[in-house]
Amino acid sequence: MKESKLSRIKTYWNRPSHAAYLFIAPAIIIIFMFVIVPLISSFIISLTDMDIFMRNINFIGFDNFKKSFAEERVVNAFVNTFKYVVLSVPIQVGLSLVLAFWLFRSDGFSKVMRSIYFIPVICSFASLGIMFKMFFGSAVGYFPYLVSLITKNGVPSFWTDVRYAMPLIIFISVWKKFGQTLIIMVAGINSISESYFEAARIDGASKRQIFAHITIPMLWPTLSFVLVTTLIGAMQVFDVVFVTTNGGPLNSTETIVQYIYSRGFGNSYDLGYASALSVELFFVIALITLLTRRYTDRKTEENS
């Protein structure tokens, strides 16, 4: 009887349509434990005034959300985040696209250059932030020293100047991340049939025409993936801001994730309010992702 039952179980799971669930089960469990459960927990905590020590927990409904809508610092954090996204994402994707068209071939020079551009990707964002903070720092930074020799106006302070702090953070982020986007773009270009390029060259098309009328239209599936993932990552920028400016000067570089961290794990330890901000950020990212996917899917269909 036991052998018969065991045999039926084996027969059931030996079917390809059933066995597939065994292979995806570890991924589903990980996603459930580290994505679904924290997401639901964040929403529940956002309805309370819980602190990080979980003392005096009181249900307050949507008061945290109402409070956040009226707080100027939250609005400022979202504005800074959108500013970072609007400036960094096009630069990163555009630079990667141009370099990928230049370096997609399999010759030695292209391979070496792709490897060099990828090196910052494998480095810690926090360590790179500290390195650039020192490089551009007014006390020990080499770059401000060179600027002072040229301008003769003393050593400038880039990290404490509202005009330069955010552009420096964007520069560091693009320098760190564009190598990964570049490799994805190269893979996408290499997936395009060489016959399209050969036909265009036979017809006398220039490299600029090939890039505009063949490479970009055929690359929209890859561009869709790159745009969505880059946007999601940019909306969650934190570490480079934390180690360079910590949101300053005058909160001009404080992003929403930086503010969530300061409210939840800073002096206030207001976990409920921080969770409410996290839920708001989740819905903002979900909306931006949905709109971006609709646009890129439409462009992919038009060029297919």
Backbone torsions as a table, in degrees:
resi	resn	phi	psi	omega
1	MET	NA	-46.0	179.3
2	LYS	-64.9	-39.9	179.4
3	GLU	-65.8	-37.0	179.4
4	SER	-65.9	-41.2	179.1
5	LYS	-66.8	-41.9	177.9
6	LEU	-63.7	-37.8	179.0
7	SER	-65.1	-40.2	178.3
8	ARG	-65.4	-37.2	178.4
9	ILE	-65.3	-44.7	178.6
10	LYS	-62.3	-42.5	179.5
11	THR	-62.5	-39.1	-179.3
12	TYR	-63.8	-47.5	-175.6
13	TRP	-81.5	-11.4	176.6
14	ASN	-78.6	-13.4	176.8
15	ARG	-71.4	133.6	-177.3
16	PRO	-55.2	-39.5	-178.2
17	SER	-67.3	-25.5	178.5
18	HIS	-92.3	-38.2	-178.6
19	ALA	-64.1	-26.7	-179.6
20	ALA	-59.4	-34.1	-179.8
21	TYR	-65.5	-30.2	178.1
22	LEU	-67.2	-35.0	-178.6
23	PHE	-75.0	-34.6	-178.9
24	ILE	-91.0	-5.8	-178.7
25	ALA	-59.2	-44.9	179.1
26	PRO	-59.0	-41.6	179.2
27	ALA	-65.9	-40.3	179.5
28	ILE	-64.3	-41.4	179.1
29	ILE	-63.8	-43.3	179.5
30	ILE	-63.6	-44.8	178.8
31	ILE	-62.4	-41.3	-179.4
32	PHE	-65.0	-43.8	-175.9
33	MET	-73.5	-38.2	-171.3
34	PHE	-108.0	-2.7	177.4
35	VAL	-124.4	-58.2	-174.5
36	ILE	-67.7	-49.7	-178.2
37	VAL	-62.7	-47.5	176.8
38	PRO	-61.8	-35.0	179.9
39	LEU	-65.2	-46.4	178.3
40	ILE	-64.9	-41.3	179.4
41	SER	-62.6	-40.5	179.2
42	SER	-61.7	-41.4	179.7
43	PHE	-65.9	-39.7	179.0
44	ILE	-66.4	-46.0	-179.6
45	ILE	-63.9	-32.6	-179.4
46	SER	-64.2	-16.5	179.6
47	LEU	-91.9	8.9	-178.9
48	THR	-126.4	171.7	173.3
49	ASP	-105.6	34.2	-177.3
50	MET	-63.0	139.9	170.6
51	ASP	-98.9	177.8	-174.7
52	ILE	-67.4	-19.0	179.1
53	PHE	-92.2	1.4	176.9
54	MET	57.7	45.3	177.5
55	ARG	-109.0	146.6	175.6
56	ASN	51.6	55.0	-178.4
57	ILE	-76.3	124.0	179.6
58	ASN	-130.2	137.9	176.9
59	PHE	-81.1	122.5	-177.3
60	ILE	-123.0	10.3	178.1
61	GLY	66.7	-132.4	-175.7
62	PHE	-97.2	21.7	-178.6
63	ASP	-62.8	-36.4	178.6
64	ASN	-62.8	-39.2	179.1
65	PHE	-68.5	-43.0	178.2
66	LYS	-61.4	-39.7	179.0
67	LYS	-65.0	-39.9	-178.0
68	SER	-68.1	-34.5	-179.6
69	PHE	-65.9	-25.5	-177.3
70	ALA	-98.2	-3.0	-175.7
71	GLU	-91.5	124.4	-177.5
72	GLU	-65.4	-32.0	-177.5
73	ARG	-69.2	-33.1	175.9
74	VAL	-66.4	-45.1	177.5
75	VAL	-60.2	-43.6	178.6
76	ASN	-61.2	-40.8	-179.9
77	ALA	-64.9	-41.6	177.9
78	PHE	-67.1	-39.7	178.6
79	VAL	-62.4	-44.3	177.8
80	ASN	-62.7	-38.8	179.2
81	THR	-65.0	-45.8	178.4
82	PHE	-64.1	-37.7	177.4
83	LYS	-61.2	-44.2	178.4
84	TYR	-62.2	-43.7	-178.6
85	VAL	-65.7	-47.7	-176.0
86	VAL	-62.6	-33.3	-178.7
87	LEU	-88.8	-41.4	-172.8
88	SER	-78.8	-40.7	-175.4
89	VAL	-64.3	-50.1	178.2
90	PRO	-61.2	-38.8	179.1
91	ILE	-64.2	-46.1	-178.1
92	GLN	-63.8	-48.2	-178.1
93	VAL	-69.1	-43.0	-179.4
94	GLY	-64.5	-44.6	178.6
95	LEU	-63.3	-42.3	179.2
96	SER	-64.3	-39.1	-179.2
97	LEU	-64.5	-45.9	-179.0
98	VAL	-65.2	-45.7	-179.8
99	LEU	-67.6	-33.8	178.5
100	ALA	-64.4	-39.6	177.5
101	PHE	-66.3	-27.2	179.5
102	TRP	-83.4	-29.7	-170.7
103	LEU	-119.6	20.7	-176.5
104	PHE	-80.4	-11.6	-178.5
105	ARG	-73.7	168.5	-174.2
106	SER	-99.4	16.8	178.7
107	ASP	-75.0	166.0	-175.7
108	GLY	-61.8	-40.3	-178.8
109	PHE	-61.0	-45.2	-179.4
110	SER	-63.6	-40.7	179.9
111	LYS	-64.3	-43.0	179.9
112	VAL	-64.5	-44.8	-179.1
113	MET	-64.8	-40.1	177.8
114	ARG	-63.7	-37.8	178.2
115	SER	-65.5	-41.2	180.0
116	ILE	-64.6	-44.5	-178.9
117	TYR	-67.0	-24.2	-177.7
118	PHE	-84.3	-15.9	-176.7
119	ILE	-55.5	-46.0	179.7
120	PRO	-60.8	-25.6	-178.0
121	VAL	-63.0	-36.7	-175.9
122	ILE	-84.4	-3.5	178.6
123	CYS	-89.2	152.9	177.7
124	SER	-66.5	133.7	179.0
125	PHE	-63.5	-38.8	-179.9
126	ALA	-64.2	-43.7	-179.8
127	SER	-66.5	-37.8	176.6
128	LEU	-65.9	-37.6	177.5
129	GLY	-62.6	-42.7	177.8
130	ILE	-64.3	-40.3	179.7
131	MET	-62.1	-47.3	-179.7
132	PHE	-70.8	-29.9	176.3
133	LYS	-62.8	-40.2	176.8
134	MET	-70.4	-40.1	-177.0
135	PHE	-64.2	-38.9	-179.8
136	PHE	-98.4	3.6	-179.2
137	GLY	-71.0	146.1	-177.2
138	SER	-73.0	-22.4	-176.2
139	ALA	-83.2	-49.3	-175.3
140	VAL	-123.1	2.3	-174.8
141	GLY	-71.9	135.6	-179.7
142	TYR	-76.4	-36.7	-178.8
143	PHE	-64.9	-48.4	175.3
144	PRO	-58.6	-33.4	178.3
145	TYR	-64.4	-42.3	177.7
146	LEU	-64.2	-40.5	178.6
147	VAL	-62.4	-40.6	-179.9
148	SER	-65.1	-32.5	178.1
149	LEU	-69.0	-32.1	-178.4
150	ILE	-80.7	-46.3	-174.8
151	THR	-84.7	-22.4	-177.6
152	LYS	60.8	25.6	-178.1
153	ASN	-110.8	21.6	-176.7
154	GLY	87.2	173.9	-177.5
155	VAL	-81.7	117.4	179.6
156	PRO	-73.2	154.8	178.4
157	SER	-111.7	99.3	-174.4
158	PHE	-73.9	-40.8	-174.2
159	TRP	-73.1	-19.7	179.0
160	THR	-103.9	11.3	179.0
161	ASP	-107.3	124.3	-177.7
162	VAL	-59.6	-30.1	-177.0
163	ARG	-70.9	-27.8	-171.4
164	TYR	-111.5	-19.8	-171.8
165	ALA	-62.1	-52.9	-179.4
166	MET	-65.5	-44.7	175.2
167	PRO	-57.4	-36.0	177.5
168	LEU	-66.0	-41.8	178.4
169	ILE	-62.9	-41.5	178.1
170	ILE	-64.4	-41.4	178.0
171	PHE	-60.0	-45.5	179.9
172	ILE	-63.4	-42.5	-178.3
173	SER	-64.1	-45.1	179.4
174	VAL	-65.4	-43.9	178.9
175	TRP	-60.4	-35.6	-178.9
176	LYS	-74.7	-40.4	-166.2
177	LYS	-102.4	-20.0	-170.1
178	PHE	-68.2	-20.6	178.0
179	GLY	-63.4	-38.4	177.6
180	GLN	-67.0	-44.7	177.1
181	THR	-61.8	-36.9	179.0
182	LEU	-60.2	-46.2	-178.8
183	ILE	-62.9	-39.8	178.4
184	ILE	-65.1	-41.4	178.2
185	MET	-63.3	-41.5	179.0
186	VAL	-61.1	-43.0	177.4
187	ALA	-62.0	-39.1	178.8
188	GLY	-66.0	-42.3	179.3
189	ILE	-66.2	-39.3	179.3
190	ASN	-67.9	-19.4	177.4
191	SER	-80.5	-12.4	176.9
192	ILE	-77.3	134.6	-178.3
193	SER	-61.0	133.8	-179.5
194	GLU	-64.1	-20.3	-178.6
195	SER	-62.6	-32.3	178.1
196	TYR	-64.5	-43.3	179.9
197	PHE	-68.3	-40.0	179.4
198	GLU	-64.0	-43.3	179.4
199	ALA	-62.9	-39.7	179.8
200	ALA	-66.7	-40.9	179.5
201	ARG	-67.1	-36.6	177.9
202	ILE	-64.0	-36.7	179.5
203	ASP	-77.6	-1.3	176.3
204	GLY	88.1	18.3	179.9
205	ALA	-72.1	141.0	177.4
206	SER	-80.6	170.5	178.8
207	LYS	-62.1	-37.3	178.8
208	ARG	-65.2	-40.6	178.4
209	GLN	-68.0	-39.8	177.2
210	ILE	-62.3	-42.2	-180.0
211	PHE	-64.3	-43.3	-174.9
212	ALA	-78.0	-36.7	-170.4
213	HIS	-106.3	-9.9	178.9
214	ILE	-122.9	-54.7	-174.5
215	THR	-62.6	-55.0	-176.6
216	ILE	-63.2	-48.6	178.5
217	PRO	-59.9	-39.5	-179.1
218	MET	-76.6	-14.6	-175.0
219	LEU	-96.7	3.9	-174.6
220	TRP	-60.5	-35.9	175.2
221	PRO	-59.2	-41.0	177.4
222	THR	-69.8	-41.7	178.2
223	LEU	-61.3	-36.0	178.2
224	SER	-60.8	-47.7	178.8
225	PHE	-63.3	-44.6	-177.7
226	VAL	-64.5	-44.2	-178.9
227	LEU	-62.8	-45.0	-177.9
228	VAL	-64.9	-49.3	-178.1
229	THR	-66.8	-37.4	179.0
230	THR	-68.0	-40.4	177.4
231	LEU	-62.7	-44.7	179.8
232	ILE	-62.0	-44.5	178.9
233	GLY	-64.9	-40.0	-178.6
234	ALA	-67.6	-35.8	179.4
235	MET	-66.4	-19.3	-177.9
236	GLN	-107.4	21.0	-178.1
237	VAL	-60.1	134.4	-177.8
238	PHE	-149.7	-56.2	-167.4
239	ASP	-61.4	-43.3	-178.4
240	VAL	-66.9	-34.4	176.9
241	VAL	-69.1	-41.4	-176.0
242	PHE	-63.5	-40.9	-174.5
243	VAL	-88.9	-13.6	-179.1
244	THR	-100.8	-59.7	-175.0
245	THR	-114.1	-17.5	-175.1
246	ASN	54.9	33.4	178.4
247	GLY	95.8	-15.1	-178.5
248	GLY	-85.8	-177.6	-7.4
249	PRO	-79.9	143.4	180.0
250	LEU	55.1	37.8	179.1
251	ASN	60.8	20.6	-177.1
252	SER	-74.5	-17.0	177.9
253	THR	-118.3	8.7	-178.4
254	GLU	-73.2	114.7	178.0
255	THR	-90.6	171.9	-175.6
256	ILE	-67.7	-36.4	178.0
257	VAL	-68.4	-37.3	175.6
258	GLN	-60.8	-41.6	180.0
259	TYR	-70.8	-37.6	176.1
260	ILE	-59.7	-43.6	178.6
261	TYR	-62.3	-45.3	-177.4
262	SER	-65.9	-33.9	179.2
263	ARG	-77.7	-36.8	-177.2
264	GLY	-84.6	-33.4	-174.8
265	PHE	-124.5	5.7	176.7
266	GLY	-88.4	-146.1	-175.8
267	ASN	-69.1	-30.3	-175.1
268	SER	-81.3	-29.1	-178.2
269	TYR	52.5	36.7	-177.4
270	ASP	-87.4	84.6	-174.9
271	LEU	-68.1	-35.6	-180.0
272	GLY	-63.7	-46.2	179.9
273	TYR	-67.3	-40.8	177.7
274	ALA	-62.7	-37.9	178.1
275	SER	-66.6	-37.3	177.3
276	ALA	-62.4	-42.0	177.3
277	LEU	-65.0	-36.0	178.2
278	SER	-65.1	-40.7	177.6
279	VAL	-64.1	-42.2	177.7
280	GLU	-61.6	-42.9	178.3
281	LEU	-62.6	-38.2	178.4
282	PHE	-59.8	-45.8	-178.5
283	PHE	-69.8	-34.5	176.8
284	VAL	-64.7	-45.5	178.9
285	ILE	-64.4	-40.9	179.3
286	ALA	-62.1	-41.7	179.7
287	LEU	-66.2	-45.8	179.6
288	ILE	-62.9	-40.8	178.7
289	THR	-63.0	-43.4	179.5
290	LEU	-62.0	-46.4	-179.5
291	LEU	-65.5	-40.0	179.1
292	THR	-65.3	-42.0	179.3
293	ARG	-65.1	-38.4	177.5
294	ARG	-62.6	-42.9	-179.8
295	TYR	-66.2	-48.6	-177.3
296	THR	-67.9	-35.6	176.9
297	ASP	-65.1	-37.9	178.4
298	ARG	-66.5	-41.1	178.0
299	LYS	-66.0	-36.8	178.2
300	THR	-64.5	-41.7	178.5
301	GLU	-65.9	-37.8	-179.7
302	GLU	-66.2	-31.6	-176.0
303	ASN	-101.7	5.0	179.2
304	SER	-86.3	NA	NA
